[in-house]
Amino acid sequence: MKLENIVEPLLLWYQDEKRILPWREQPSFYHVWLSEIMLQQTRVEAVKGYYTRFLTELPTIESLAQVREEKLLKLWEGLGYYNRVRNLQKAAKIIVEEKQGIPPHTYDELLKLPGIGEYTAGAIASICYQEKVPAIDGNVLRVMMRLMNSNRDITLPKTKKELWNEMLPILPKEVGTFNQALMELGATVCVPNGKPYCSKCPLQSMCQAYVFQTTDQIPVKTKKKERKVEQKTILIFCNDKEVALQKRNHTGLLAGMFEFPNVEGWISKKEVEEFTRKQGLEPLKVVELKYSKHIFTHVEWHMHGFLVKVEDTCMNYEWVRYQELEEKYAIPTAYKTYKDVIKELEK
């Protein structure tokens, strides 16, 4: 199969079948950049609302560079992987302060910005500036490996580099559209989970994995290491109007985020009461909350929780009014089960 033969049918298919997405309506640097960062590790349907709300609050790169971190994190709340939005702001500050507000226009220059890797740089450079570079994400890797019936391991950087070199000669003048078409095909037809919809694929007749019936075996991926399991007890310290929060360390998982007080391991109700007194608080009522689990990339938290009614506050924590918690503070999604308890207390 000659790879250049996929270009024309793919472009024709995309013209008719592409999804209407807000960031495709105005493919400016800021819009494409923001959408690509949001779409990392996140489904398209989940991103739409965040994208619109983010641009409403921060319509320009200048406004992104200047916004307070608390508001920035609140706008990102629920998307997770908060380093993405911190790097987004770091890059915005570089563009405003060092580049007079003019973003980089080339793949190589884009790579110098915080949070922009090879795929994102390729997407922006090709979609916004028509630079002839591939944009190789997981969708594109899957599509191309199946087209070639290749058993190369897509988790290896070597595979991506080889594919980059194989794609360079076939990139058409409409390179941005071509890259988006490949991504779209992988997202909607040559899907990551379950059987691909081969009957709907414009490249079916050329696809070697379809011919040899190996679509269930390709792409080849090295199995990920098992995630580390951590047990935690989450403590909702609250009085009539306020709830206690603490800030995580500025490095590591969920760096610098606000969270509910917690201790490692699962502890009993009696141990919760003892811990509460050590914080300088008197537990008036302790109610056990339901179990919750949250999965991160390399670790998963298995959580038990307790609602601890107290009368006063203490210096160990930041005490926040219930309404402020919802309006101003970005609490990681890992704590959603326990944040919902606070919503019930407001009623």
N, C-alpha and C positions, 0 to 999 in steps of 0.2 A: 504493500500500500504506500502511495506517495502522500506524504503529509500535506503538501500544498493543495491537494484535491479537496480537503475539508473546508477550505476558506469560503468559497462561494455559497455552497448549500447552508453552511452555518450562518452566514450573514443574512441570507434570505429568510431562514427560519426565525432568527432573532427579530427581524423587522416585524414579523407577524405575531410572534408568540411571547415577546418580552413582557414581564410584569410592569405595571405602572407603579413606580416607587418614587417617593418625594425627592430623593437626592438625584434622580435621573432627570428631573424636570429642569434643574439649573445646575449643570455640572461644572460649577466654579471650583477653584482650588479648595476653599473653606468647606463647601458642601460635600465634596467627594472625600476630602481628608477626614472630616468629622464622621461621615457615614462608615468609612472603612475601619476607623478605630472602634466605633460602636459595634460593628458587625463581627469583630474578633471574638470568638467563643460565644456568640449570641445569635439567636435566630432572627431572621428578617422581620417577622411579625412582631416580635418583642421590641425591636429597635424603632419601629415607625413612630410610636408615641413619644419616646424619649427624644428622638431626633427633632421632631416638631417643637416640643417644649423647650429643648436646649436652644434652638435657634431663635425662638421667641424671646427668651431671656438674654441670650448672648448672640446677637445677629451678626457681629463682626469679629475678626481676629483681635482687634484692639479691645473689644469688650471682654473677650475670653482672657486676654493677657492681664486685665486689670481686676477681674472679679475676685472677691475674697474666697479663700479655700473652702470655708464652711458652706457657702452658697454653691460653689462648684461641685462639691461632694454631694450636696443635697439634690442637685439636678441629675447626678449620676446614680443616686440611690436605687438599688435594685438591679443595676446592670452588672455589678461585681467587677472584679479585677481592677481595683481603683487606681493602680499605677498607670493604667491607660489614660485616665483623665488628668492625672498629675503631669504625665509626660506631654499631654496635649497642651496644657497651659505653659509648661516649660518651653515648648517649641514656639508657641504663640508669642511669648516674651522675647525670644530670640529674633523672630520675624519683625516684631515692632521695634525693639531697641537696637538691633544690630543691622537690620536690612531695610530700615525705613518703611516698614509695613509691606514690603514686596516679597511674596513667598518665592522660594526656589522654583525654577522652571525645568530643571533637568533631573534625571534619575540619580546621578551621582551626588548632586547637591542635596536632594531630598533625603538621601540616606544619612546625612550628617545631622539631621534634626532628631531630638529625643523621641523615642517611641515609634519611629518609622523604620521598618525593616525592608527587606528586598521585595516582598509581595506588595506592601502598601506603596512603596516608592514606584514600583512598576505600574500599579493601578492608577495612581495620580498622574504620573508622567505620560502615560498613554491616553487616558481618558480626557485629561485637561489640556495637554499640550501636544498630543499625537506623536510623542517620541516612540520610536520603534523598539520597544522593550516588552518582553512578556510580563504577565502578572500571574504568577503561579501560586495558587492557594490549594487547599485540599481538594476542592471541586475539580480544578483543572488537572491536578495530578491524577485523580481517579479517572477522569474522562480520557486523558492521553494514554495512560497505561492500558486501559481497556481497548482503545483504538488500535494500539500496537501489540496487544496481547503480551504485554511485558511483565515478567516476574520480578522486576527490580523492586527493592524494598523502598516504599515511599517515605519511610521515617528517616532515611539516611540523607544527609545534606548532599552527598555525591549524586543521588538520583535526581534531585532538583536541579543541580548544576548541569548534569547531562541533558536534562529536558530543556533547560534554558537554551543551551547551544543548539539543540535540535529544532527549537521553535523559531529562533531568530531569523533564519532564511525564509520562512513562510509568512512572516507578518505582513499584512497588506497595508495599504495607505490608510485605511480606516481602522487603525490598530486598536484604538480605544473601544470601538464597537466590537471588534473581533474578540478582544480580551473579555469584555462583558458577556458576549455571546457564549464563550466557553464556560464562564462561571455560571451563567444562567442554565446552561445545559446540565451541568453537574448538580445544580441545586434543585432542578425541577424534573429532570428526565433520567439522567444517569446518577441516581440518588445514592446517598451514603448508607442509608439503612433500608433493608429490604431489597426486593428485586428491582432492577432498573426497568423503566417503561420503554423497552426497546422498540415497540411498535410505533411510538411517537417520536422516535429519534431521527433527525434528518441525515444522520451519518450511519444509519444501521447497515446499509449495504457495504460500507467500507470497514466497519468495526470487526477487527480480528477476534476479539473476545466473543462477540456474538456468533461469528462464523464457527469458532471452535467450542462454543458453549462453555466458556470459562468465566463468565461475568460474576459467578458466585465465588470465584477463587481470586479474582483480581479487583482491586489492587492488593498487593502483598504488604503486610504491616508487621513489624516486630511487636510482640506483645509488650504492653507497658508493665513496669514494675507495679506490684501490688501497693495500694495506698496505705500509709501508716494510719492506724486507728487511734484516736485520742478520746478519752472519756472526760466530760466536763459537767460540773454542776453550776447552773446559771441561777443567779440570785436577783430577784426583783425587789430591791429595797424601796419602799414607798410610804409616804405619809398621806394625808388627805389631799394634798395638792401637787406633790413633787415626787419624782423618781430619781434614783441615783444612777449616775453614769461614771465610767472611768475611761481614760484614753489609753489606747494600746501604744506599745513602743513605736518609735519612728522608723524602725527597720523590721523586715520580716513580713509575715502574713498579716494582711489588713493593717499595714503600717499607719500609725497616726489616727486611726478611726476611733470614734466613740463606741463603747459597748457597755453591756450590763456587767456588773461585778460577777466574777466567776472564780471557781477553784478547780484545780485539776482533780480528776477522778470523780466518782459518785459518792456523795456523802449522805448520811442519814439526817432525818429531821432534827434529832438531838444535836448532831454535829453542826448543823446550820445555826441553831440557836446559840451554840458556843462561839461559832465564828462571828455571828452578829454582835455579840457582846464584846468581843475583842476589837471590833471596829468602833466601839463607843456608842453602840445603839442598843436599845432594849426591844427585843422582839415581842410585840403585842399579840401577833397572830401569824402562824406559819402554815401555808397551804401548799401542798405538793402539786406541781404542774405536770403536764404530760411530757412524755419522751419526744425528742426531736432529733433528726439526723441531718447533717449538711455535708455535702461532698465538694471538696476543693480538688484541684488538679492532682496534688500529691498527698493529700491527707483528708481524712474524714472525721468529723466531730460527731460523737454520740453523746447527746445531752439529756440530762434530767434537770428540772428546774423547780424553784420554790418561790412563791410570792411571800414576802416578809413584810408585814405591816409594822411600821415603827412610828413613834410620836415625833421625835426630833430629827435633826440632821447631824452629820459629822463632817470633819474636815477631810476625811480620806477620799471623798467622792465629789463630783460636780452634781448639784441637785437642780433638776430641770422641771419646770412646770409641764404637766401632761400635754398641754396644747403646743408648747414650744418644741417638745419632742417630735411632734408630727410636722411642724412647720419649718424648723430650723436645723435639726440635727439629722445627719445621715447615719443611720444604723445599718450595719451590714446585713444582707439578706439571711445570713446564717442564723440570725436571732429573730426572724420573722414570727415564729410561733410565740415567742415571749413578748415581742413588741405588741402583738395582738391582744395580749392580756391587759396591757396598759389602755388600749382602746376601750376595753370593757369597763375599766375603772372610771373612765371619763363619763360614762352614761349615767 
